[in-house]
Structure formats: C-alpha cells, structure tokens
Amino acid sequence: MLARDASWNDPKGFPYGGRLTGAAEVRTRVFEAIGADWTSFAVNVERVVAVAEGQSVLAVGRYVGQHRATGRRLDAPFAHVWRTSHGQLTHFETFTDTATIRDAMAV
C-alpha cells in the first residue's frame, strides 16, 4: 500500500529512516534495519482517527520491543500521521520519544 514515491519522515534522533523516498528505501532503511537490531519489535496501535475527509489518518500507540545487542526493553509512545491518495499511502510522519529508543539501543 506504500506508494512507490512515498515520503517517509522520522524525527531527528530516530535511529532509522529520517527523510526517505519510496517503498524500497523505507523497506531497507527502516523495516530491515529494525528486524536486524531487535529480537522483538511491535507497533501497538491504541487509537486510529481519520481526518481531512478520509485522506489522512492519525495512529497513536506504543513501540515495544527488546534490543538484540543490549537486551534492553523498549516502551515508547508514538503518533503516526499518514496521508493517502488513490488508495495508496503517500506520506508518513512519526512523532516519538527518540531518547527512549536510543537508550534501549545504547551499548
């Protein structure tokens, strides 16, 4: 569902992503990297709100997991904002406590 030229934006200090373009770059720099670094990692969505006449979605929840190298657990809140066009996800932006994520990863 992620558009080929989708815009992916993670906050400064987030260990994955940054400003990425396209599904292939997101897959490699975000999802494959998370899979390599964490023994478990989940995006637990607690609430979803459709806004802007159904063209934007806000998801609120928590990142939870355990880091492979440190063994430390992660529990950090997030908010994701998605925009859609013609049935595809075209823009993504996340807001999270990046210090909590980096603390779990610090060797």
Order of alpha helices (4+ residues) and beta strands (2+ residues): beta-beta-alpha-alpha-beta-beta-beta-beta-alpha
